[in-house]
């Protein structure tokens, strides 16, 4: 006759253990079980133990812009998409934007997310409607989830009018966001203006960097330069950093070391990264279209997770599923360190968003 089942035994084994081929996670005075091979369930339960998911990057204010009729446009170059939604945005009321943000937050909360961040468009197509909507929704949801707001200069920063509007909106936000590549070939001026505004307002910076999976794009190196120039160590986060993966190993590791030394953290958005257009005319080391997370972690770079765009032209099937994003990161990077992946999805995100 079999002895008393470990499943019903109330003896405490610690936070987790394996017994008779079963994996246990302690929940108060009870033990929840799942089969030892069910890594997904173990992962999700451990996320709960750590206080829930932290989504470091999204664009909630323009979520759900896609439709079947518009789907074909999702295959266009990223730069072509930057202003593709302007007509829709100009028609959006503040209430429309509130609805979009609330819908995304409901999706986050249903997964057990406790903290999230979103870029908020900060240019003439939206004016102050998006940031004001986000501030209102944040207040309504404050007991359910924390929401960090990041300004997004999607119209560039070269003219005074754009700079003034961006500064006004950034004053209302928590973090200054950046997109220097929008103003190419004058991206150096964009970097200077961006860092100057952030420093003037005393805001951290989250900057879209090296998005194209292009060996000729070396914006991570530029980010290092401007971080030093403006003495903004430990206040800068790079989003995506895909093109760096197309460089030589020695160059990549040099940049990672500089990131770690300067305290530049990285947010990886796996589905947005993996669906970047493949530039077949260029030669580069064989790699997947995503930041090389294992190398970054080895160098001491702080890495967090984001979902990026949600059901729009950039990521038409993006559904803000944090498990899917974490699974894709693991598979695309061939990285299966369970504990460090948990940290990427939880504690690292809190550090990046400066959540105590």
VENTAQUI-V84959 format. One record per pair of residues at least 4 apart in sequence whose C-alpha atoms are under 6 Angstrom apart, sorted by the first residue. I is the first residue (numbers start at 1). J is the second residue. D is the distance in whole Angstrom. If there is no record, write none. Layout:
i = (I	I)
j = (J	J)
d = (D	D)
This chain:
i = (15	15	16	16	17	17	18	18	21	22	22	22	23	23	23	23	24	24	25	25	26	27	39	47	48	52	52	52	53	53	53	54	54	54	54	54	54	55	55	55	56	56	56	56	56	57	57	57	57	58	58	58	58	59	59	59	59	60	60	61	61	61	63	63	63	64	64	65	66	66	66	74	86	90	92	94	94	98	108	109	114	115	115	116	117	117	117	118	119	119	119	120	120	120	121	122	122	122	122	123	123	123	128	134	138	138	142	149	149	150	150	150	150	150	151	151	151	152	156	156	157	157	157	166	170	175	175	175	176	176	176	177	177	177	178	179	179	180	180	180	181	183	190	198	198	204	205	206	206	206	207	207	208	209	209	209	209	210	210	210	210	211	211	212	213	213	214	215	215	215	227	227	233	233	234	234	236	237	237	237	238	239	239	240	241	242	242	245	245	246	246	256	257	259	259	260	260	265	265	265	266	267	267	267	268	268	269	269	269	270	270	273	273	274	274	296	297	303	304	304	304	305	307	309	310	310	311	311	311	311	312	328	329	330	330	330	343	343	344	350	350)
j = (25	26	24	25	23	24	22	23	36	34	35	36	33	34	35	36	32	33	31	32	31	31	43	52	52	112	113	114	113	345	346	113	115	116	345	346	349	116	305	306	116	117	305	306	349	117	118	306	308	118	307	308	309	118	119	308	309	101	118	97	100	101	310	311	312	311	312	312	311	312	313	313	125	125	96	129	133	133	113	113	145	145	146	147	147	148	149	149	150	151	152	150	151	152	152	151	152	153	166	127	153	155	132	138	142	147	146	173	174	173	174	175	176	177	170	176	177	177	182	183	162	163	190	170	176	203	204	205	198	203	205	205	206	207	207	207	208	187	190	191	187	187	194	202	203	235	236	236	237	238	238	239	239	219	238	239	241	219	241	242	243	240	242	243	242	243	243	243	246	247	231	232	262	263	263	264	264	264	265	266	266	266	267	268	291	290	291	291	292	284	285	296	299	263	264	300	301	301	302	303	303	303	304	305	305	306	306	307	308	325	329	289	290	289	290	301	301	344	344	348	349	345	320	315	318	319	315	316	317	318	316	332	333	334	335	336	347	348	348	354	355)
d = (6	5	5	5	6	5	5	5	6	6	5	5	6	5	6	5	6	5	6	5	5	6	6	5	5	5	5	6	4	6	5	6	5	6	6	5	5	5	6	5	6	5	6	5	6	5	6	4	5	5	6	4	6	5	5	6	5	5	6	6	6	6	5	6	6	5	6	5	6	4	6	5	6	5	6	5	6	5	5	5	5	6	5	5	5	4	6	5	4	6	6	6	5	5	5	6	5	5	5	6	6	5	6	6	6	6	6	5	5	6	6	5	6	5	5	5	5	5	6	6	6	5	6	6	6	5	5	6	6	6	5	6	5	6	4	6	5	5	5	6	6	5	6	6	5	5	5	6	5	6	5	6	5	6	6	6	5	6	5	5	5	6	5	6	5	4	5	6	5	6	6	5	5	6	4	6	5	5	5	5	5	6	5	5	5	5	5	6	6	5	6	6	6	6	5	6	5	6	5	6	5	6	5	5	5	6	5	5	6	6	5	6	5	5	6	5	5	6	5	6	5	6	5	6	5	6	6	4	5	5	5	6	6	5	5	6	5	6	5	6	5)
